[in-house]
Amino acid sequence: MGAGHVGGPTMAVIALKCKSIKINVVDIDPSKINAWNSENLDDLPVFEPDLKNIIAKVRNRNLFFSQNIDSAIREADMIFISVNTPIKTKGEGAGFASDLKWVESSARKIGIEAKGHTIVVEKSTLPVRTAKTIKTILENSVKESKINNITKSFSVLSNPEFLSEGNAINDLLNPDRVLIGGDNDMAINCLEQIYLEWVSKHKIIKTNLWSSELSKLSANALLAQRVSSINSISEICEATGADIKEVSLAIGSDKRIGHKFLDAGPGFGGSCFKKDILNLVYLCRYYGMDSVANYWEQVIKMNEWQQKRILKIILDKLFGTVAGKNIAILGFAFKANTNDTRESPAINLTNKLLEEGAIVSIHDPKVEKKKIVEDLKNYSEKNLDNSKNRDSTWSFTRDVFEAIENCDAIIILTEWPEYANLNWHDCVALMRSPKTIFDTRSILNEKQLKDLDVNYWRIGYGLSEKI
């Protein structure tokens, strides 16, 4: 249940590795289902390297996408809940707790439609003890079915995903671990047998439900903490003359620390990091652990500060204003190799530039314009009326040179390899003087830019005063 960034790729890989299992992926969104069934595999709603090749092999063989939710539930022996769990915008816990309405509605639908014994698997990232909610809903449906002389029963498992967007298929094919939490050995064994088709037994970790749920939140919190930590060091580098690339290399060479998640940038995005930390903060406050809650909340604050200070740097280097200036945004996805824009730093930064009166041209090789319209509509419609220049506007193009042409500044926000590989001599020639490049991902070769007529700033570089 749920044909998004988790449900689609995960079920595609299971279908690839388990040919004897029939998998129905269902969703209430007809446009999403139609996209998964599109003859043109470039139109899939989720972009992940190698995903379309797998879909081509398994779709309509043992993997099916539809809106036939009721019949799919009745047919299923095992149901994965992979629905959206956004942060609540109102009510108790607003701004921190997850909105579980889709999880609850899925559980109620399962309770009504399921037959016989059904194993229900939490796949969405959920707050600790969500399984208790699901269990309660399903147990009530069992009581009602007995009144009507219908026999049904349920087991609930937690099987959180540990996917890195842009590398999801490889993470699924070669996982570091598979975590299964539950209290029913039969159900745990059934799910384990699926993964054993391609995952070594020693990589499968079995825990209780609550440990499994908390492990997912904790893993994302620790990864986000590393991002905020290295970003805090990048600011120190800029002030002292150090180079974050060199500092990251030295730090990462310590085998106790390692190199991963030590690339400074404009802050973390995606569907999980911020949401999971906020859930952790809410959980800690619920249990009265305010010091722990404050500690994890600071990771979010540091992430927000990184974006604010990058905007301030851009304004300072462009003589204090961007009103009426042409700004090219290269990259709108929150990271490379995905078309996901959820919590992307590009959304907030573009909003702020528009508020300041900039004329923004956006390029991204995988994000669709309709998604950018969706991401910016609240900002552009609400804030442009209050902007310093009501002529503020934004446009989108698939042609990177069109985005750059006649711009005053380029801001690289996503680490797409094609940006590093551009002919920057030609790019700079298209810009309007004075020309400035802001490399928030530190992906360009400074030596290639040295002799060009352009001011260059990159994140965490202690010689930024050369602009």
C-alpha positions as a Markdown table, in Angstrom:
| # | Residue | x | y | z |
|---|---|---|---|---|
| 1 | Met | 0.0 | 0.0 | 0.0 |
| 2 | Gly | 1.7 | 3.2 | -1.3 |
| 3 | Ala | 3.4 | 3.5 | -4.7 |
| 4 | Gly | 6.0 | 6.2 | -3.7 |
| 5 | His | 9.7 | 6.4 | -3.3 |
| 6 | Val | 9.7 | 3.4 | -0.9 |
| 7 | Gly | 6.9 | 1.2 | -2.1 |
| 8 | Gly | 7.7 | 1.2 | -5.8 |
| 9 | Pro | 11.5 | 0.5 | -5.8 |
| 10 | Thr | 11.2 | -2.0 | -2.8 |
| 11 | Met | 8.5 | -4.1 | -4.4 |
| 12 | Ala | 10.3 | -4.0 | -7.8 |
| 13 | Val | 13.4 | -5.5 | -6.2 |
| 14 | Ile | 11.4 | -8.1 | -4.3 |
| 15 | Ala | 9.6 | -9.1 | -7.5 |
| 16 | Leu | 13.0 | -9.4 | -9.3 |
| 17 | Lys | 14.4 | -11.7 | -6.7 |
| 18 | Cys | 11.3 | -13.7 | -5.8 |
| 19 | Lys | 9.7 | -14.7 | -9.1 |
| 20 | Ser | 7.2 | -17.0 | -7.4 |
| 21 | Ile | 5.6 | -14.2 | -5.4 |
| 22 | Lys | 2.9 | -12.1 | -6.9 |
| 23 | Ile | 3.0 | -8.4 | -5.8 |
| 24 | Asn | 0.3 | -5.9 | -6.1 |
| 25 | Val | 1.3 | -2.3 | -5.5 |
| 26 | Val | -1.7 | -0.1 | -4.9 |
| 27 | Asp | -2.3 | 3.6 | -4.4 |
| 28 | Ile | -5.2 | 6.0 | -4.3 |
| 29 | Asp | -3.5 | 8.4 | -6.6 |
| 30 | Pro | -4.5 | 7.5 | -10.2 |
| 31 | Ser | -1.7 | 9.7 | -11.8 |
| 32 | Lys | 0.9 | 7.8 | -9.8 |
| 33 | Ile | -0.4 | 4.4 | -10.8 |
| 34 | Asn | -0.7 | 5.5 | -14.5 |
| 35 | Ala | 2.9 | 6.7 | -14.4 |
| 36 | Trp | 4.1 | 3.3 | -13.0 |
| 37 | Asn | 2.2 | 1.6 | -15.9 |
| 38 | Ser | 3.5 | 4.0 | -18.6 |
| 39 | Glu | 4.9 | 2.4 | -21.7 |
| 40 | Asn | 7.6 | 5.0 | -21.6 |
| 41 | Leu | 9.9 | 4.0 | -18.7 |
| 42 | Asp | 11.3 | 7.5 | -18.5 |
| 43 | Asp | 7.9 | 8.6 | -17.2 |
| 44 | Leu | 8.1 | 6.5 | -14.0 |
| 45 | Pro | 7.1 | 8.7 | -11.0 |
| 46 | Val | 10.3 | 7.8 | -9.2 |
| 47 | Phe | 13.8 | 8.2 | -10.7 |
| 48 | Glu | 16.5 | 5.9 | -9.4 |
| 49 | Pro | 19.4 | 4.6 | -11.4 |
| 50 | Asp | 18.6 | 1.1 | -12.7 |
| 51 | Leu | 15.0 | 1.2 | -11.5 |
| 52 | Lys | 13.4 | 1.3 | -15.0 |
| 53 | Asn | 15.5 | -1.7 | -16.1 |
| 54 | Ile | 14.1 | -3.7 | -13.2 |
| 55 | Ile | 10.5 | -2.5 | -13.9 |
| 56 | Ala | 10.9 | -3.6 | -17.5 |
| 57 | Lys | 11.7 | -7.1 | -16.4 |
| 58 | Val | 9.0 | -7.6 | -13.7 |
| 59 | Arg | 6.0 | -5.4 | -14.5 |
| 60 | Asn | 3.0 | -7.4 | -15.5 |
| 61 | Arg | 5.0 | -10.6 | -14.8 |
| 62 | Asn | 4.8 | -10.7 | -11.0 |
| 63 | Leu | 4.6 | -7.0 | -10.2 |
| 64 | Phe | 1.3 | -5.1 | -10.8 |
| 65 | Phe | 0.3 | -1.5 | -10.2 |
| 66 | Ser | -3.3 | -0.6 | -9.7 |
| 67 | Gln | -5.9 | 1.3 | -7.7 |
| 68 | Asn | -7.7 | -2.0 | -6.8 |
| 69 | Ile | -7.0 | -1.6 | -3.1 |
| 70 | Asp | -9.8 | -3.7 | -1.7 |
| 71 | Ser | -9.2 | -6.8 | -3.9 |
| 72 | Ala | -5.4 | -6.6 | -3.4 |
| 73 | Ile | -5.9 | -6.7 | 0.4 |
| 74 | Arg | -8.3 | -9.6 | 0.2 |
| 75 | Glu | -5.8 | -11.5 | -2.0 |
| 76 | Ala | -2.8 | -10.7 | 0.2 |
| 77 | Asp | -1.0 | -13.0 | 2.6 |
| 78 | Met | 1.4 | -10.1 | 3.5 |
| 79 | Ile | 0.8 | -6.3 | 3.3 |
| 80 | Phe | 3.5 | -3.7 | 3.4 |
| 81 | Ile | 2.3 | -0.2 | 4.5 |
| 82 | Ser | 4.4 | 2.3 | 2.6 |
| 83 | Val | 2.3 | 5.4 | 2.8 |
| 84 | Asn | 3.2 | 9.0 | 3.5 |
| 85 | Thr | 3.7 | 10.1 | 7.1 |
| 86 | Pro | 4.2 | 13.9 | 6.9 |
| 87 | Ile | 4.7 | 16.2 | 10.0 |
| 88 | Lys | 1.4 | 17.4 | 11.5 |
| 89 | Thr | 0.6 | 21.0 | 10.6 |
| 90 | Lys | -2.1 | 21.5 | 13.3 |
| 91 | Gly | -3.3 | 19.9 | 16.6 |
| 92 | Glu | -1.3 | 18.2 | 19.3 |
| 93 | Gly | 2.3 | 17.8 | 18.3 |
| 94 | Ala | 2.0 | 20.1 | 15.3 |
| 95 | Gly | 5.4 | 20.8 | 13.8 |
| 96 | Phe | 7.0 | 17.8 | 15.4 |
| 97 | Ala | 4.8 | 14.6 | 15.4 |
| 98 | Ser | 4.0 | 12.6 | 12.3 |
| 99 | Asp | 0.5 | 12.7 | 10.9 |
| 100 | Leu | -0.5 | 9.1 | 10.9 |
| 101 | Lys | -3.9 | 9.5 | 9.2 |
| 102 | Trp | -2.7 | 7.5 | 6.1 |
| 103 | Val | -1.3 | 4.7 | 8.3 |
| 104 | Glu | -4.5 | 4.5 | 10.3 |
| 105 | Ser | -6.7 | 4.6 | 7.2 |
| 106 | Ser | -4.6 | 1.8 | 5.7 |
| 107 | Ala | -4.9 | -0.3 | 8.9 |
| 108 | Arg | -8.7 | 0.2 | 9.0 |
| 109 | Lys | -9.0 | -0.7 | 5.3 |
| 110 | Ile | -6.9 | -3.9 | 6.0 |
| 111 | Gly | -9.1 | -4.7 | 9.0 |
| 112 | Ile | -12.2 | -4.5 | 6.9 |
| 113 | Glu | -11.0 | -6.3 | 3.7 |
| 114 | Ala | -8.4 | -8.9 | 4.8 |
| 115 | Lys | -9.3 | -12.6 | 4.9 |
| 116 | Gly | -7.7 | -15.4 | 6.9 |
| 117 | His | -4.3 | -14.6 | 8.5 |
| 118 | Thr | -2.5 | -11.5 | 7.2 |
| 119 | Ile | 0.9 | -10.3 | 8.1 |
| 120 | Val | 1.0 | -6.5 | 8.2 |
| 121 | Val | 4.4 | -5.0 | 7.8 |
| 122 | Glu | 5.3 | -1.4 | 8.7 |
| 123 | Lys | 7.6 | -0.1 | 5.9 |
| 124 | Ser | 7.0 | 3.6 | 6.2 |
| 125 | Thr | 9.2 | 5.5 | 8.7 |
| 126 | Leu | 7.0 | 5.7 | 11.8 |
| 127 | Pro | 7.3 | 7.1 | 15.3 |
| 128 | Val | 8.1 | 4.6 | 18.0 |
| 129 | Arg | 5.1 | 2.5 | 19.2 |
| 130 | Thr | 3.0 | 3.1 | 16.0 |
| 131 | Ala | 2.7 | -0.6 | 15.8 |
| 132 | Lys | 0.6 | -0.5 | 18.9 |
| 133 | Thr | -1.9 | 1.8 | 17.0 |
| 134 | Ile | -2.0 | -0.6 | 14.1 |
| 135 | Lys | -2.4 | -3.6 | 16.3 |
| 136 | Thr | -5.3 | -2.0 | 18.2 |
| 137 | Ile | -7.1 | -1.1 | 15.0 |
| 138 | Leu | -6.7 | -4.7 | 13.6 |
| 139 | Glu | -7.7 | -6.3 | 16.9 |
| 140 | Asn | -10.9 | -4.4 | 16.9 |
| 141 | Ser | -11.6 | -5.6 | 13.4 |
| 142 | Val | -11.1 | -9.2 | 14.5 |
| 143 | Lys | -13.6 | -8.7 | 17.3 |
| 144 | Glu | -16.2 | -7.3 | 14.8 |
| 145 | Ser | -15.5 | -10.2 | 12.4 |
| 146 | Lys | -16.2 | -12.8 | 15.1 |
| 147 | Ile | -19.6 | -11.2 | 15.6 |
| 148 | Asn | -20.3 | -11.8 | 12.0 |
| 149 | Asn | -18.8 | -15.3 | 12.0 |
| 150 | Ile | -15.9 | -14.3 | 9.9 |
| 151 | Thr | -12.4 | -15.7 | 10.7 |
| 152 | Lys | -9.5 | -13.4 | 10.4 |
| 153 | Ser | -6.3 | -12.7 | 12.3 |
| 154 | Phe | -3.2 | -10.5 | 12.0 |
| 155 | Ser | 0.5 | -10.3 | 12.9 |
| 156 | Val | 2.3 | -6.9 | 12.8 |
| 157 | Leu | 6.0 | -6.5 | 11.9 |
| 158 | Ser | 8.3 | -3.6 | 11.6 |
| 159 | Asn | 10.6 | -3.7 | 8.6 |
| 160 | Pro | 12.0 | -0.2 | 8.2 |
| 161 | Glu | 13.7 | 0.8 | 5.0 |
| 162 | Phe | 17.3 | 2.1 | 5.1 |
| 163 | Leu | 17.5 | 3.5 | 1.5 |
| 164 | Ser | 19.6 | 6.3 | 0.4 |
| 165 | Glu | 17.8 | 8.1 | -2.4 |
| 166 | Gly | 19.8 | 8.1 | -5.6 |
| 167 | Asn | 21.3 | 4.7 | -4.5 |
| 168 | Ala | 18.1 | 3.0 | -3.5 |
| 169 | Ile | 18.3 | 0.0 | -5.9 |
| 170 | Asn | 21.9 | -0.8 | -4.8 |
| 171 | Asp | 20.8 | -0.5 | -1.2 |
| 172 | Leu | 18.0 | -2.9 | -1.8 |
| 173 | Leu | 20.1 | -5.4 | -3.7 |
| 174 | Asn | 23.1 | -5.2 | -1.4 |
| 175 | Pro | 21.7 | -4.0 | 2.0 |
| 176 | Asp | 24.0 | -3.4 | 5.0 |
| 177 | Arg | 21.3 | -5.1 | 7.1 |
| 178 | Val | 17.7 | -6.0 | 7.0 |
| 179 | Leu | 15.8 | -5.2 | 10.2 |
| 180 | Ile | 12.7 | -7.2 | 11.2 |
| 181 | Gly | 10.9 | -6.3 | 14.5 |
| 182 | Gly | 8.1 | -8.4 | 15.8 |
| 183 | Asp | 6.8 | -10.7 | 18.5 |
| 184 | Asn | 5.4 | -13.5 | 16.3 |
| 185 | Asp | 8.1 | -16.0 | 15.2 |
| 186 | Met | 6.0 | -17.4 | 12.4 |
| 187 | Ala | 5.5 | -14.0 | 10.8 |
| 188 | Ile | 9.1 | -13.0 | 11.3 |
| 189 | Asn | 10.2 | -16.2 | 9.6 |
| 190 | Cys | 7.8 | -15.6 | 6.6 |
| 191 | Leu | 9.3 | -12.2 | 6.0 |
| 192 | Glu | 12.9 | -13.5 | 6.5 |
| 193 | Gln | 12.4 | -16.2 | 3.9 |
| 194 | Ile | 11.6 | -13.5 | 1.3 |
| 195 | Tyr | 14.9 | -11.6 | 2.0 |
| 196 | Leu | 16.9 | -14.8 | 2.2 |
| 197 | Glu | 16.4 | -15.2 | -1.6 |
| 198 | Trp | 19.2 | -12.7 | -2.0 |
| 199 | Val | 20.4 | -11.4 | 1.4 |
| 200 | Ser | 22.8 | -13.4 | 3.6 |
| 201 | Lys | 21.3 | -14.6 | 6.8 |
| 202 | His | 23.9 | -12.9 | 9.0 |
| 203 | Lys | 22.7 | -9.5 | 7.6 |
| 204 | Ile | 19.2 | -10.1 | 8.9 |
| 205 | Ile | 18.7 | -8.5 | 12.4 |
| 206 | Lys | 15.6 | -9.5 | 14.5 |
| 207 | Thr | 14.4 | -7.4 | 17.3 |
| 208 | Asn | 11.2 | -6.5 | 19.1 |
| 209 | Leu | 8.9 | -4.0 | 17.5 |
| 210 | Trp | 9.9 | -1.0 | 19.5 |
| 211 | Ser | 13.7 | -1.5 | 18.9 |
| 212 | Ser | 13.0 | -1.8 | 15.2 |
| 213 | Glu | 11.0 | 1.5 | 15.1 |
| 214 | Leu | 13.5 | 3.4 | 17.2 |
| 215 | Ser | 16.5 | 2.1 | 15.2 |
| 216 | Lys | 15.2 | 3.7 | 12.0 |
| 217 | Leu | 14.6 | 7.1 | 13.7 |
| 218 | Ser | 18.0 | 6.9 | 15.4 |
| 219 | Ala | 19.9 | 5.9 | 12.2 |
| 220 | Asn | 18.5 | 8.9 | 10.3 |
| 221 | Ala | 19.1 | 11.2 | 13.3 |
| 222 | Leu | 22.8 | 10.2 | 13.5 |
| 223 | Leu | 23.3 | 10.7 | 9.7 |
| 224 | Ala | 21.6 | 14.1 | 9.8 |
| 225 | Gln | 23.8 | 15.0 | 12.8 |
| 226 | Arg | 26.9 | 14.3 | 10.7 |
| 227 | Val | 25.7 | 16.6 | 8.0 |
| 228 | Ser | 25.0 | 19.4 | 10.4 |
| 229 | Ser | 28.3 | 18.8 | 12.1 |
| 230 | Ile | 30.4 | 19.1 | 8.9 |
| 231 | Asn | 28.4 | 22.1 | 7.8 |
| 232 | Ser | 29.2 | 23.8 | 11.1 |
| 233 | Ile | 32.9 | 23.1 | 10.4 |
| 234 | Ser | 32.5 | 24.6 | 6.9 |
| 235 | Glu | 31.6 | 28.0 | 8.4 |
| 236 | Ile | 34.7 | 27.8 | 10.7 |
| 237 | Cys | 36.8 | 27.0 | 7.6 |
| 238 | Glu | 35.5 | 30.1 | 5.8 |
| 239 | Ala | 36.4 | 32.3 | 8.7 |
| 240 | Thr | 39.9 | 30.9 | 9.4 |
| 241 | Gly | 41.5 | 30.1 | 6.0 |
| 242 | Ala | 41.0 | 26.3 | 6.3 |
| 243 | Asp | 39.5 | 24.2 | 3.4 |
| 244 | Ile | 36.6 | 22.0 | 4.2 |
| 245 | Lys | 37.7 | 19.5 | 1.5 |
| 246 | Glu | 41.0 | 19.0 | 3.2 |
| 247 | Val | 39.5 | 18.9 | 6.7 |
| 248 | Ser | 36.9 | 16.3 | 5.6 |
| 249 | Leu | 39.6 | 14.2 | 4.1 |
| 250 | Ala | 41.7 | 14.3 | 7.3 |
| 251 | Ile | 38.7 | 13.6 | 9.5 |
| 252 | Gly | 37.3 | 10.8 | 7.3 |
| 253 | Ser | 40.7 | 9.0 | 7.2 |
| 254 | Asp | 40.1 | 8.1 | 10.8 |
| 255 | Lys | 38.6 | 4.6 | 10.6 |
| 256 | Arg | 36.5 | 5.3 | 13.6 |
| 257 | Ile | 34.7 | 8.1 | 11.7 |
| 258 | Gly | 34.9 | 7.2 | 8.0 |
| 259 | His | 34.4 | 9.3 | 4.9 |
| 260 | Lys | 30.6 | 9.1 | 4.4 |
| 261 | Phe | 28.3 | 12.1 | 5.1 |
| 262 | Leu | 31.3 | 14.4 | 5.5 |
| 263 | Asp | 30.6 | 16.6 | 2.4 |
| 264 | Ala | 29.6 | 20.1 | 3.3 |
| 265 | Gly | 26.6 | 21.6 | 1.4 |
| 266 | Pro | 23.5 | 23.7 | 1.7 |
| 267 | Gly | 21.9 | 21.4 | 4.3 |
| 268 | Phe | 20.2 | 18.1 | 4.3 |
| 269 | Gly | 16.8 | 17.5 | 2.6 |
| 270 | Gly | 14.7 | 14.5 | 1.7 |
| 271 | Ser | 11.6 | 13.0 | 3.3 |
| 272 | Cys | 13.2 | 11.5 | 6.3 |
| 273 | Phe | 16.0 | 13.4 | 8.1 |
| 274 | Lys | 14.1 | 16.4 | 9.3 |
| 275 | Lys | 10.9 | 14.5 | 9.9 |
| 276 | Asp | 12.5 | 11.7 | 11.9 |
| 277 | Ile | 14.5 | 14.1 | 14.1 |
| 278 | Leu | 11.3 | 16.1 | 14.8 |
| 279 | Asn | 9.6 | 12.8 | 15.8 |
| 280 | Leu | 12.5 | 12.0 | 18.0 |
| 281 | Val | 12.3 | 15.4 | 19.6 |
| 282 | Tyr | 8.6 | 15.0 | 20.2 |
| 283 | Leu | 9.1 | 11.5 | 21.7 |
| 284 | Cys | 11.7 | 12.8 | 24.1 |
| 285 | Arg | 9.5 | 15.7 | 25.2 |
| 286 | Tyr | 6.6 | 13.4 | 25.7 |
| 287 | Tyr | 8.7 | 11.3 | 28.1 |
| 288 | Gly | 10.1 | 14.4 | 29.8 |
| 289 | Met | 13.6 | 14.2 | 28.4 |
| 290 | Asp | 14.0 | 17.9 | 27.6 |
| 291 | Ser | 17.8 | 17.9 | 27.5 |
| 292 | Val | 17.8 | 15.0 | 25.0 |
| 293 | Ala | 15.1 | 16.8 | 22.9 |
| 294 | Asn | 17.1 | 20.0 | 22.9 |
| 295 | Tyr | 20.2 | 18.2 | 21.7 |
| 296 | Trp | 18.5 | 16.7 | 18.7 |
| 297 | Glu | 16.5 | 19.8 | 17.9 |
| 298 | Gln | 19.9 | 21.6 | 17.5 |
| 299 | Val | 20.7 | 19.4 | 14.5 |
| 300 | Ile | 17.6 | 20.9 | 12.8 |
| 301 | Lys | 18.5 | 24.4 | 13.8 |
| 302 | Met | 22.0 | 24.0 | 12.4 |
| 303 | Asn | 20.6 | 22.8 | 9.1 |
| 304 | Glu | 18.4 | 25.8 | 8.9 |
| 305 | Trp | 21.2 | 28.1 | 9.8 |
| 306 | Gln | 23.4 | 26.8 | 7.0 |
| 307 | Gln | 20.7 | 27.8 | 4.5 |
| 308 | Lys | 20.3 | 31.2 | 6.0 |
| 309 | Arg | 24.0 | 32.0 | 6.0 |
| 310 | Ile | 24.4 | 30.9 | 2.4 |
| 311 | Leu | 21.7 | 33.3 | 1.4 |
| 312 | Lys | 23.4 | 36.1 | 3.4 |
| 313 | Ile | 26.7 | 35.3 | 1.6 |
| 314 | Ile | 25.0 | 35.4 | -1.8 |
| 315 | Leu | 23.5 | 38.8 | -1.0 |
| 316 | Asp | 26.8 | 40.2 | 0.4 |
| 317 | Lys | 28.7 | 39.1 | -2.7 |
| 318 | Leu | 26.1 | 40.5 | -5.0 |
| 319 | Phe | 26.5 | 44.0 | -3.5 |
| 320 | Gly | 23.7 | 43.6 | -0.9 |
| 321 | Thr | 20.8 | 43.0 | -3.3 |
| 322 | Val | 19.5 | 40.6 | -6.0 |
| 323 | Ala | 16.6 | 42.8 | -7.0 |
| 324 | Gly | 16.2 | 42.7 | -10.7 |
| 325 | Lys | 19.2 | 40.4 | -11.1 |
| 326 | Asn | 19.1 | 37.2 | -13.1 |
| 327 | Ile | 20.0 | 34.2 | -10.9 |
| 328 | Ala | 20.5 | 30.6 | -12.3 |
| 329 | Ile | 19.7 | 27.8 | -9.9 |
| 330 | Leu | 21.4 | 24.6 | -11.0 |
| 331 | Gly | 19.8 | 21.6 | -9.3 |
| 332 | Phe | 16.4 | 21.5 | -7.5 |
| 333 | Ala | 16.4 | 17.9 | -6.3 |
| 334 | Phe | 17.6 | 17.6 | -2.7 |
| 335 | Lys | 20.5 | 15.4 | -3.9 |
| 336 | Ala | 21.8 | 13.9 | -7.1 |
| 337 | Asn | 20.4 | 10.8 | -8.8 |
| 338 | Thr | 16.8 | 11.4 | -7.6 |
| 339 | Asn | 13.9 | 13.5 | -8.7 |
| 340 | Asp | 12.8 | 13.9 | -5.1 |
| 341 | Thr | 12.5 | 17.6 | -4.0 |
| 342 | Arg | 11.0 | 17.0 | -0.5 |
| 343 | Glu | 12.7 | 19.4 | 2.0 |
| 344 | Ser | 15.2 | 20.4 | -0.8 |
| 345 | Pro | 17.3 | 23.4 | 0.2 |
| 346 | Ala | 16.6 | 24.7 | -3.2 |
| 347 | Ile | 12.9 | 25.4 | -2.3 |
| 348 | Asn | 13.7 | 27.6 | 0.6 |
| 349 | Leu | 16.6 | 29.4 | -1.1 |
| 350 | Thr | 14.5 | 30.1 | -4.3 |
| 351 | Asn | 11.7 | 31.4 | -2.1 |
| 352 | Lys | 14.1 | 33.8 | -0.4 |
| 353 | Leu | 15.6 | 35.0 | -3.7 |
| 354 | Leu | 12.1 | 35.7 | -5.0 |
| 355 | Glu | 11.3 | 37.6 | -1.9 |
| 356 | Glu | 14.4 | 39.7 | -2.5 |
| 357 | Gly | 13.3 | 40.5 | -6.0 |
| 358 | Ala | 15.4 | 38.2 | -8.1 |
| 359 | Ile | 14.6 | 36.8 | -11.5 |
| 360 | Val | 15.3 | 33.1 | -11.1 |
| 361 | Ser | 16.0 | 30.5 | -13.8 |
| 362 | Ile | 15.9 | 26.9 | -12.6 |
| 363 | His | 17.5 | 23.8 | -14.2 |
| 364 | Asp | 17.4 | 20.2 | -13.1 |
| 365 | Pro | 18.0 | 17.1 | -15.2 |
| 366 | Lys | 15.3 | 14.9 | -13.5 |
| 367 | Val | 12.9 | 17.0 | -11.6 |
| 368 | Glu | 9.7 | 17.8 | -13.6 |
| 369 | Lys | 8.5 | 21.4 | -13.9 |
| 370 | Lys | 5.1 | 20.5 | -12.4 |
| 371 | Lys | 6.8 | 19.4 | -9.2 |
| 372 | Ile | 8.7 | 22.7 | -9.0 |
| 373 | Val | 5.4 | 24.6 | -9.5 |
| 374 | Glu | 3.9 | 22.5 | -6.7 |
| 375 | Asp | 6.9 | 23.3 | -4.4 |
| 376 | Leu | 7.0 | 27.0 | -5.2 |
| 377 | Lys | 3.3 | 27.9 | -5.5 |
| 378 | Asn | 2.8 | 28.7 | -1.9 |
| 379 | Tyr | 6.0 | 30.8 | -1.7 |
| 380 | Ser | 5.7 | 32.6 | -5.0 |
| 381 | Glu | 2.0 | 33.4 | -4.8 |
| 382 | Lys | 2.1 | 34.4 | -1.2 |
| 383 | Asn | 5.4 | 36.2 | -0.9 |
| 384 | Leu | 5.9 | 37.9 | -4.3 |
| 385 | Asp | 3.2 | 40.4 | -3.3 |
| 386 | Asn | 5.4 | 41.4 | -0.4 |
| 387 | Ser | 8.7 | 41.2 | -2.2 |
| 388 | Lys | 11.1 | 44.1 | -2.7 |
| 389 | Asn | 10.5 | 43.8 | -6.4 |
| 390 | Arg | 7.1 | 42.7 | -7.7 |
| 391 | Asp | 8.7 | 41.8 | -11.0 |
| 392 | Ser | 10.2 | 38.8 | -9.3 |
| 393 | Thr | 9.6 | 35.6 | -11.3 |
| 394 | Trp | 11.0 | 32.2 | -11.9 |
| 395 | Ser | 11.2 | 29.9 | -14.9 |
| 396 | Phe | 12.3 | 26.3 | -15.6 |
| 397 | Thr | 14.3 | 24.9 | -18.4 |
| 398 | Arg | 15.9 | 21.5 | -19.4 |
| 399 | Asp | 18.7 | 23.4 | -21.2 |
| 400 | Val | 21.4 | 24.3 | -18.7 |
| 401 | Phe | 22.9 | 26.9 | -21.1 |
| 402 | Glu | 19.5 | 28.6 | -21.4 |
| 403 | Ala | 19.3 | 28.8 | -17.6 |
| 404 | Ile | 22.7 | 30.4 | -17.5 |
| 405 | Glu | 22.4 | 32.8 | -20.4 |
| 406 | Asn | 22.6 | 36.5 | -19.3 |
| 407 | Cys | 22.6 | 35.6 | -15.6 |
| 408 | Asp | 24.5 | 37.6 | -13.0 |
| 409 | Ala | 25.1 | 34.6 | -10.8 |
| 410 | Ile | 25.0 | 30.8 | -10.8 |
| 411 | Ile | 24.1 | 28.9 | -7.7 |
| 412 | Ile | 24.9 | 25.2 | -7.7 |
| 413 | Leu | 22.5 | 23.5 | -5.2 |
| 414 | Thr | 22.6 | 19.8 | -6.3 |
| 415 | Glu | 25.7 | 17.8 | -6.9 |
| 416 | Trp | 24.7 | 16.4 | -10.3 |
| 417 | Pro | 27.8 | 15.2 | -12.2 |
| 418 | Glu | 26.8 | 17.0 | -15.3 |
| 419 | Tyr | 27.4 | 20.3 | -13.6 |
| 420 | Ala | 31.0 | 19.4 | -12.7 |
| 421 | Asn | 31.5 | 18.3 | -16.3 |
| 422 | Leu | 30.1 | 21.4 | -18.1 |
| 423 | Asn | 32.4 | 23.4 | -20.3 |
| 424 | Trp | 32.7 | 26.3 | -17.8 |
| 425 | His | 34.5 | 28.5 | -20.3 |
| 426 | Asp | 31.4 | 28.5 | -22.4 |
| 427 | Cys | 29.1 | 28.9 | -19.4 |
| 428 | Val | 31.0 | 31.9 | -18.1 |
| 429 | Ala | 30.9 | 33.5 | -21.6 |
| 430 | Leu | 27.1 | 33.4 | -21.5 |
| 431 | Met | 26.9 | 35.3 | -18.2 |
| 432 | Arg | 26.5 | 39.0 | -17.6 |
| 433 | Ser | 29.3 | 40.9 | -15.9 |
| 434 | Pro | 30.2 | 41.0 | -13.1 |
| 435 | Lys | 29.9 | 37.2 | -13.0 |
| 436 | Thr | 29.7 | 35.1 | -9.8 |
| 437 | Ile | 29.4 | 31.4 | -9.2 |
| 438 | Phe | 28.3 | 30.1 | -5.8 |
| 439 | Asp | 29.3 | 26.4 | -5.5 |
| 440 | Thr | 27.4 | 25.2 | -2.4 |
| 441 | Arg | 28.4 | 21.6 | -3.2 |
| 442 | Ser | 32.1 | 22.2 | -3.8 |
| 443 | Ile | 32.0 | 20.2 | -7.0 |
| 444 | Leu | 33.8 | 22.5 | -9.5 |
| 445 | Asn | 37.5 | 22.5 | -10.4 |
| 446 | Glu | 38.8 | 25.8 | -9.2 |
| 447 | Lys | 41.9 | 25.6 | -11.4 |
| 448 | Gln | 39.6 | 25.5 | -14.5 |
| 449 | Leu | 37.9 | 28.7 | -13.3 |
| 450 | Lys | 41.1 | 30.5 | -12.3 |
| 451 | Asp | 41.7 | 32.3 | -15.6 |
| 452 | Leu | 38.1 | 33.0 | -16.4 |
| 453 | Asp | 36.4 | 36.3 | -15.8 |
| 454 | Val | 34.3 | 35.1 | -12.9 |
| 455 | Asn | 34.2 | 35.4 | -9.1 |
| 456 | Tyr | 34.0 | 32.0 | -7.5 |
| 457 | Trp | 32.8 | 31.1 | -4.0 |
| 458 | Arg | 32.5 | 27.6 | -2.7 |
| 459 | Ile | 31.3 | 26.2 | 0.6 |
| 460 | Gly | 33.9 | 25.9 | 3.3 |
| 461 | Tyr | 36.7 | 27.5 | 1.4 |
| 462 | Gly | 38.8 | 29.9 | 3.6 |
| 463 | Leu | 39.9 | 32.2 | 0.8 |
| 464 | Ser | 36.4 | 33.4 | -0.1 |
| 465 | Glu | 37.6 | 37.0 | 0.3 |
| 466 | Lys | 39.1 | 36.7 | -3.2 |
| 467 | Ile | 35.6 | 37.7 | -4.6 |
